[in-house]
């Protein structure tokens, strides 16, 4: 799944509610955040941002995903909808 980024990946996080560890979020220098099934390689959703992604984390219940950007911004998305 990391190969689906166009530049280096800086961070990854596993969905805490997924007991099999299939769903993985990644962010990188290309400013893209992806939620991918690591076994099938299927992209669940992908979001483009205007900054390099430096950190990424799921909420404890896996419902929200937060990403920190190079520009100091923090964005939060609802995982199921891929919406901010």
C-alpha positions in Angstrom: 0.0 0.0 0.0 2.9 2.4 0.6 3.8 2.1 -3.0 0.5 3.9 -3.8 2.0 7.2 -2.6 4.0 9.3 -5.2 6.6 10.4 -2.6 8.0 9.0 0.6 5.6 7.9 3.4 6.3 9.6 6.7 3.7 7.9 9.0 1.3 5.0 9.3 -1.4 4.0 11.8 -3.4 0.8 12.2 -7.2 1.1 12.7 -7.6 0.1 16.4 -11.1 -1.4 15.9 -9.9 -3.7 13.2 -8.8 -6.8 15.1 -7.1 -8.3 12.0 -5.0 -5.2 11.3 -6.3 -5.0 7.8 -7.0 -1.3 7.6 -4.0 1.0 7.6 -3.8 4.8 7.2 -0.7 6.4 5.7 0.5 9.9 5.0 3.5 11.3 3.3 5.5 13.9 1.5 3.0 13.9 -1.4 0.3 15.4 1.0 -1.9 12.4 0.5 -3.7 10.5 3.2 -4.8 7.0 2.3 -6.9 4.4 4.1 -5.9 1.0 2.6 -6.7 -2.7 3.2 -3.1 -3.9 3.6 -4.0 -7.5 2.5 -5.9 -6.7 -0.7 -4.1 -3.4 -1.5 -7.6 -1.8 -2.0 -7.7 1.9 -1.3 -10.8 2.5 0.9 -10.4 6.3 0.5 -7.7 8.8 -0.4 -7.6 12.5 0.5 -5.3 15.1 -0.9 -4.1 17.9 1.3 -2.0 21.0 0.6 0.9 20.1 2.9 3.2 17.2 3.6 1.8 14.8 6.2 4.1 14.5 9.3 1.9 12.4 11.7 -1.3 10.4 11.6 -3.4 8.8 14.3 -6.8 7.1 14.8 -9.1 8.0 17.7 -9.4 5.2 20.3 -12.7 3.9 18.8 -11.3 4.2 15.2 -14.1 6.6 14.1 -11.9 9.6 13.5 -8.5 10.0 11.8 -6.2 13.0 12.6 -3.3 14.1 10.5 -0.6 16.7 11.3 0.9 18.7 8.4 4.3 20.3 7.7 2.5 23.7 7.9 1.5 23.1 11.5 -2.1 22.3 10.6 -4.1 19.4 12.2 -7.0 18.0 10.2 -9.6 15.5 11.5 -11.8 13.2 9.3 -14.6 10.8 9.9 -13.2 7.5 8.8 -16.3 5.9 7.5 -17.2 8.9 5.2 -13.7 10.1 4.5 -15.1 13.6 5.3 -13.5 16.4 7.3 
